Amino acid sequence: MYSDWQSRLKEVFEAASGRSTEDRAGYLDEACIDDEDLRRDVESLLLEWDRLVGEAGGAANAVLEFKPKIAYPYHYRGQGGMSDVEKFRSIVSKNPQVEVRLLKWY
């Protein structure tokens, strides 16, 4: 179970990661108004998330161009929403003709 602080970190991170880069600063100004530690940790997570999304996005776009019937992504699987596999699936799922199957590689 998450502590209150972990739950708040997850909540703010998930809300910020769903916003454009330009909108994040204003959101974080409001969400972390009295908590600089929270803001610092969320910003750190967002930097890593943006790096992972960039990698997953490139692979997903290549799959959309190639148009296979099934794609099996094998990448980092994080916890608490931090997964490039999930980002890959969300991008590739825009084409309903490509099925994304997740296997338990480990």
C-alpha positions as CSV (number, residue, x, y, z in Angstrom):
1,M,0.0,0.0,0.0
2,Y,1.2,3.5,-0.7
3,S,1.9,6.1,2.0
4,D,0.0,9.4,1.7
5,W,3.2,11.0,0.3
6,Q,3.6,8.2,-2.3
7,S,0.0,8.4,-3.3
8,R,0.3,12.2,-3.7
9,L,3.5,11.8,-5.8
10,K,1.8,9.3,-8.0
11,E,-1.3,11.5,-8.4
12,V,0.7,14.6,-9.3
13,F,3.0,12.7,-11.6
14,E,0.2,11.0,-13.5
15,A,-1.6,14.3,-13.9
16,A,1.5,16.1,-15.1
17,S,2.7,13.4,-17.5
18,G,-0.7,13.6,-19.3
19,R,-0.1,17.3,-20.0
20,S,1.9,19.0,-22.7
21,T,5.4,20.1,-21.7
22,E,4.3,23.7,-21.9
23,D,1.4,23.1,-19.5
24,R,3.3,21.2,-16.9
25,A,5.0,24.1,-15.2
26,G,1.8,25.9,-14.4
27,Y,0.2,22.7,-13.2
28,L,3.1,21.9,-10.9
29,D,3.0,25.5,-9.6
30,E,-0.5,24.8,-8.4
31,A,-0.2,21.2,-7.4
32,C,3.1,21.6,-5.5
33,I,2.5,25.1,-4.1
34,D,3.8,24.3,-0.6
35,D,6.0,21.3,-1.3
36,E,9.3,21.8,-3.1
37,D,10.4,18.2,-2.4
38,L,7.3,16.9,-4.1
39,R,7.9,19.2,-7.1
40,R,11.5,18.2,-7.4
41,D,10.6,14.5,-7.3
42,V,7.8,14.8,-9.8
43,E,10.1,16.8,-12.2
44,S,12.8,14.1,-11.8
45,L,10.2,11.4,-12.7
46,L,9.0,13.5,-15.6
47,L,12.5,13.7,-17.1
48,E,12.9,9.9,-17.0
49,W,9.3,9.5,-18.4
50,D,10.0,11.8,-21.3
51,R,13.1,9.8,-22.1
52,L,11.2,6.5,-22.0
53,V,8.3,7.9,-24.0
54,G,10.7,9.1,-26.7
55,E,12.2,5.6,-27.1
56,A,8.8,3.9,-27.0
57,G,7.3,6.4,-29.4
58,G,10.0,5.8,-32.0
59,A,9.5,2.1,-31.8
60,A,5.7,2.4,-31.9
61,N,5.8,4.7,-34.9
62,A,8.0,2.2,-36.8
63,V,5.5,-0.6,-36.0
64,L,2.6,1.6,-37.3
65,E,4.5,2.1,-40.5
66,F,5.3,-1.6,-41.0
67,K,1.8,-2.6,-40.0
68,P,2.3,-6.2,-38.7
69,K,-0.7,-8.1,-37.5
70,I,0.9,-8.7,-34.0
71,A,3.6,-6.8,-32.1
72,Y,5.4,-8.2,-29.1
73,P,7.1,-5.3,-27.2
74,Y,10.1,-6.1,-25.0
75,H,11.3,-3.1,-23.0
76,Y,11.6,-1.8,-19.5
77,R,8.5,-2.5,-17.4
78,G,8.3,-0.2,-14.5
79,Q,5.8,0.1,-11.6
80,G,3.1,2.6,-10.9
81,G,2.5,3.6,-14.5
82,M,6.2,4.0,-15.4
83,S,6.4,1.6,-18.4
84,D,7.5,2.2,-21.9
85,V,5.6,-1.0,-22.9
86,E,2.3,0.7,-21.9
87,K,3.2,3.8,-23.8
88,F,4.1,1.7,-26.8
89,R,0.7,-0.1,-26.6
90,S,-1.2,3.2,-26.3
91,I,0.5,4.5,-29.5
92,V,0.2,1.3,-31.5
93,S,-3.4,0.7,-30.4
94,K,-4.4,3.7,-32.6
95,N,-4.3,1.2,-35.4
96,P,-6.9,-1.5,-34.5
97,Q,-5.4,-3.8,-37.2
98,V,-2.2,-4.3,-35.1
99,E,-2.6,-6.4,-31.9
100,V,-0.1,-5.7,-29.1
101,R,0.6,-8.9,-27.1
102,L,2.4,-8.6,-23.8
103,L,4.4,-11.6,-22.8
104,K,6.0,-12.3,-19.4
105,W,9.6,-12.3,-20.5
106,Y,10.9,-12.4,-17.0
